[in-house]
Structures are given as C-alpha cells and as structure tokens.
Amino acid sequence: MLKISYYPGCTLLSSAKEFDESSRAVLHHLDIEPLELPDWNCCGATSAHNISSYLAIALNARNLAIAEKMGLDVVIPCAACFNRLKAAEKALIKNEFKEFPFEGKIKVHNLLYFLYNSYFLDQISKKKKISLSNIKAVAYYGCLVTRNPKITDISEYEYPNSMDEILKAVGVNCIPWAYKTDCCGAALTVARPEIVYKLVARLYDEAIRAGAECIAVACPLCHANLDMKQQEINKTYGKDYYIPIFYFTELLGLSFGLNETRVWLSRHFVDPRPFLREKRLY
C-alpha cells in the first residue's frame, strides 16, 4: 500500500468533516494509506498572510518540516491549505527564510491533482461499482486550487480538467462551462455577504444554463458558500434553486459503493438525497 502524509487542516475537522472522511475513505479504497501529520498546526488561511508574511511562512514551515521528517509526500484536500503550504514551500526552497530548514525532499500535492494521473484514473475506473452516468454535473474548482500557477505549479490554471476527468472515470456526465475557476467570495462571507450572494447566484445560474443538475467541488470554502448559502440566496433573490453540491470525493465514494457515503450526504444543507433517489442512486 502506498503511504502518504496527510494534512487535513482546521476546516476539514470542523465544518467540512464529510470532505475529510470521504477523502480518507477514497484514498484507502485506492490502496493509499494517508498518515496524518502528527501535531500539525493551522495553515493560517485566510488571515495570516494578510497580517504577516513571516507568520504565514512560519506556520507552514513547521508543517512542512513535520512532513519532511516523515519522509513522505504530503497530500492536502483543502484548496486554501494547499495554497498556503505551497507558498511556504516556494519561499523555503528559495532560502528566503533561513531560520526554517527545508531541503525540499518531499512534494506538496493537492488531493485532486495527486489523483489526476493515468494510473489513478485507471484505478478509479476499475473500482467503480455504480455508474453515475445519469448525473449531469459541472466541476467547480474555485480560485485557489490552481492559482497562482507560480505557487501551485499547476499548468491548467485557467480551464482545469482534473476533476472533470476523475468524475468521468465513474461515469459522471461532466458538462463544460466557463465558470470553473470564478471566485465564490469565500473571504467575504462574514464581512460582505451580499457580495457572496451575488457571486454564488451567478454560479448557480451559469451551472443551470450549461445543463447541470448539481455542482461538484474540491474546496471546503466553496462548498460552504454554495451549499450553506443556497436557502438564504433563494430568499434574497426570490429564487427556488435546488442544486445539490457534492465534494468530488463523495461522488467517488458513492460510485465505489462505500457505506459511509450516506453519513456524509446527510450533513449537507442542501439535501442531495432526493436528487439521488430520483436517479435511483440512493
């Protein structure tokens, strides 16, 4: 079994437990053992780097040092955490912070792109028990998974396809659309909710216009805005949106026939179970 170090981050152990649990379960199902970094600390997103660049690097230098001591590449499901650890990796490799020794012997991966290669795409397809071919979805990456490419090292930063291809491997009908990397306004959720409502409502409208029935995400901040705010947006704009929001790992778990999937889906604000029952998938 392949071993990796695993950094969950704060959000995945609180408001996004279903992303953490589904990520670990999917990794195990693919014969990958995620070893959680011992005594990891918060990455500082989204406030630390706005207050102190030194603090932002220091927080993640410690996490990287733990991973490097383990001698295992680190995989990070959360887009914000991934972005901050990659920023620290870049600074440390350039020796900009000499007080934090880091030799760069390990790689820092976002979960989505860790699985996006021919070997794991083939394994995902082979592990499929239930085809999700009657689900029409758009893949929503948000703005932190792929960008800034100088930090993330991801080449397809404007129009990514990794999530689309992973979900297609279990049969999902992933529909092309032009809003894959538009921002949902996560950093403004508390301070300027009216801006968030406007940004998210536009994502709903464009997903529907593309012909999607649901949205797949790979970021807990995006999931919170699109899932948690849907009822409030309906009230604000006099709409009747019913658009289930899935973590891509939940859809993989559903296709793999993992029993825990029912628990993950029960936690959503927009209940996806009626949608899945209609599709005879639940």
C-alpha positions in Angstrom: 0.0 0.0 0.0 1.3 3.4 -1.0 1.9 5.7 2.0 1.5 9.5 2.0 1.5 12.1 4.7 -1.9 13.8 5.0 -2.6 17.4 6.2 -6.4 17.8 6.9 -6.3 21.4 8.1 -8.8 23.0 10.5 -11.9 23.2 8.3 -11.9 19.5 7.4 -12.0 18.6 11.1 -14.9 21.0 11.8 -17.4 22.3 9.2 -16.2 20.1 6.4 -15.9 16.7 8.1 -17.5 15.0 5.1 -14.7 16.1 2.9 -12.1 14.8 5.4 -13.9 11.5 5.9 -14.6 11.0 2.2 -11.0 11.9 1.2 -9.5 9.3 3.7 -12.1 6.7 2.6 -11.4 7.1 -1.1 -7.6 7.0 -0.5 -7.9 3.8 1.5 -10.2 2.3 -1.2 -7.4 3.1 -3.8 -4.9 1.3 -1.6 -3.3 4.5 -0.4 -2.6 5.0 3.3 -3.0 8.6 4.5 -0.8 9.2 7.6 -2.0 12.3 9.3 0.8 14.7 10.1 1.4 14.4 13.9 0.9 17.7 15.9 0.1 19.7 12.7 -0.9 23.4 13.1 -3.3 25.7 11.3 -2.0 26.9 7.9 -3.2 30.5 8.7 -5.6 30.8 5.8 -7.1 33.2 5.1 -5.9 35.9 7.5 -2.3 35.2 8.4 -0.7 36.2 5.1 -2.7 39.5 5.1 -1.3 40.3 8.5 2.3 39.0 8.5 4.2 37.3 5.6 6.6 36.0 8.2 3.9 34.3 10.2 2.3 32.9 7.1 5.5 31.2 6.2 6.4 30.2 9.7 3.1 28.4 10.3 3.6 26.2 7.3 7.4 25.8 7.6 6.6 23.8 10.7 4.0 21.6 8.9 6.5 21.0 6.0 9.2 20.2 8.5 7.0 17.5 10.1 6.2 16.1 6.6 9.8 16.1 5.6 10.8 14.3 8.8 8.2 11.6 7.9 9.9 11.3 4.5 6.5 11.2 2.7 4.9 13.5 0.1 2.1 15.5 1.7 -1.4 15.4 0.3 -3.8 18.2 1.1 -7.6 18.1 0.3 -8.3 21.8 1.2 -7.6 24.3 -1.5 -6.7 27.1 0.9 -4.4 24.9 2.9 -2.7 23.6 -0.2 -2.2 27.2 -1.5 -0.5 28.3 1.8 1.7 25.2 2.1 2.8 25.6 -1.5 3.6 29.3 -0.9 5.7 28.3 2.1 7.4 25.6 0.1 8.4 28.1 -2.6 9.8 30.6 -0.1 11.8 28.0 1.8 13.3 26.4 -1.4 14.4 29.9 -2.4 16.0 30.2 1.1 14.1 33.4 1.8 13.6 32.3 5.4 16.9 30.7 6.5 15.8 30.1 10.1 13.4 27.4 8.7 15.5 24.5 7.3 13.7 22.7 4.5 15.6 20.6 1.9 12.7 20.1 -0.5 12.9 16.3 -0.4 9.1 15.9 -0.4 6.4 17.1 -2.7 3.3 19.1 -1.8 0.1 17.9 -3.6 -3.5 18.9 -3.7 -5.6 15.8 -3.4 -7.3 16.5 -6.7 -4.1 16.6 -8.7 -2.5 13.8 -6.7 -5.2 11.6 -8.2 -5.1 13.1 -11.6 -2.7 10.8 -13.5 -3.2 7.8 -15.7 -2.6 5.2 -13.0 -5.1 6.5 -10.5 -7.7 7.3 -13.2 -7.5 3.7 -14.3 -7.8 2.5 -10.7 -10.8 4.8 -10.1 -12.5 3.4 -13.1 -11.7 -0.2 -12.1 -13.0 0.4 -8.5 -16.4 1.7 -9.9 -19.3 -0.4 -8.7 -22.1 2.0 -9.6 -22.1 4.1 -12.7 -23.0 7.7 -12.2 -23.8 8.2 -15.9 -27.2 9.7 -15.3 -25.8 12.6 -13.2 -25.2 15.9 -15.1 -22.7 18.0 -13.2 -20.3 20.9 -13.6 -16.9 20.7 -11.9 -16.3 23.9 -9.9 -12.6 24.4 -8.9 -12.8 27.8 -7.4 -9.9 30.2 -7.4 -7.4 28.6 -5.0 -6.8 25.0 -6.3 -5.0 26.0 -9.5 -3.9 29.7 -9.0 -1.5 31.4 -8.7 0.3 28.9 -11.0 3.7 30.3 -9.9 2.7 28.9 -6.5 0.6 25.9 -7.3 2.8 24.6 -10.2 -0.5 23.6 -11.9 -0.3 24.4 -15.7 -4.1 24.2 -16.4 -4.9 27.1 -14.2 -7.4 28.9 -16.4 -9.5 26.0 -17.6 -8.7 22.9 -15.5 -10.0 19.4 -16.3 -8.6 17.2 -13.5 -11.9 17.0 -11.6 -13.9 16.5 -14.8 -11.7 13.6 -15.8 -11.7 12.0 -12.3 -15.5 12.1 -12.2 -15.9 10.9 -15.8 -13.9 7.8 -14.7 -17.0 6.8 -12.6 -19.5 7.8 -15.3 -20.5 11.4 -14.3 -21.6 13.5 -17.3 -19.4 16.5 -16.7 -20.6 19.4 -18.7 -18.2 22.1 -20.0 -18.8 25.6 -18.6 -16.9 28.9 -18.4 -17.0 29.5 -14.6 -14.8 26.7 -13.4 -12.4 29.0 -11.6 -14.5 32.0 -10.8 -14.3 33.1 -7.2 -17.3 32.3 -4.8 -16.2 35.1 -2.4 -15.3 32.9 0.5 -13.1 35.5 2.1 -16.1 37.9 2.2 -18.6 35.5 3.8 -18.8 37.4 7.1 -17.9 40.9 6.1 -19.8 41.3 2.8 -22.4 38.5 2.5 -24.3 40.5 -0.2 -21.3 40.2 -2.5 -21.1 36.4 -1.8 -24.8 36.0 -2.6 -24.3 37.8 -6.0 -21.2 35.7 -6.9 -22.8 32.4 -5.9 -26.2 33.1 -7.6 -24.3 33.7 -10.8 -22.6 30.3 -10.4 -26.0 28.7 -9.9 -27.4 30.4 -13.0 -24.5 29.5 -15.2 -24.5 25.9 -14.0 -28.2 25.6 -14.8 -27.7 27.4 -18.2 -25.0 24.8 -19.0 -27.5 22.0 -18.3 -26.1 20.8 -15.0 -28.2 19.3 -12.2 -25.6 19.6 -9.5 -22.1 21.0 -8.8 -19.0 19.1 -7.8 -16.3 20.9 -5.7 -12.9 20.3 -4.3 -12.7 23.1 -1.8 -14.4 23.3 1.6 -14.8 27.1 1.4 -16.5 26.8 -2.0 -18.7 24.0 -0.6 -19.7 26.2 2.4 -20.7 29.1 0.2 -22.6 27.1 -2.4 -24.2 24.6 0.0 -24.8 26.6 3.1 -26.0 29.8 1.5 -28.4 28.4 -1.0 -31.5 28.9 1.1 -30.5 32.4 2.0 -29.9 33.2 -1.7 -33.3 31.8 -2.6 -34.9 34.2 0.0 -32.8 37.2 -1.1 -33.5 36.9 -4.8 -36.9 35.2 -4.7 -35.5 32.1 -6.4 -36.1 28.4 -6.0 -32.7 26.9 -6.6 -32.3 23.3 -5.8 -28.7 22.5 -6.8 -27.0 19.7 -4.7 -23.3 20.5 -4.0 -21.1 17.5 -3.8 -17.4 17.1 -2.9 -15.9 15.1 -5.7 -14.7 12.5 -3.1 -18.4 11.9 -2.1 -19.3 11.1 -5.7 -16.3 8.7 -5.9 -17.5 7.1 -2.6 -21.0 6.8 -4.0 -19.7 5.1 -7.1 -17.4 2.8 -5.1 -20.3 1.7 -3.0 -18.9 2.9 0.3 -21.4 2.7 3.1 -20.2 5.8 4.8 -21.4 7.9 1.8 -24.9 8.0 3.4 -23.4 9.7 6.5 -21.5 12.3 4.5 -24.5 13.3 2.4 -26.8 13.6 5.4 -24.7 16.6 6.7 -25.4 18.8 3.7 -27.6 22.0 4.0 -28.9 21.3 0.5 -30.1 17.7 0.9 -28.8 15.8 -2.1 -30.7 12.6 -1.2 -33.9 13.4 -3.0 -31.9 14.1 -6.1 -30.0 10.8 -5.8 -33.2 8.9 -5.1 -34.7 10.3 -8.3 -31.6 9.0 -10.1 -32.0 5.6 -8.3 -28.6 6.0 -6.8 -29.6 6.1 -3.1 
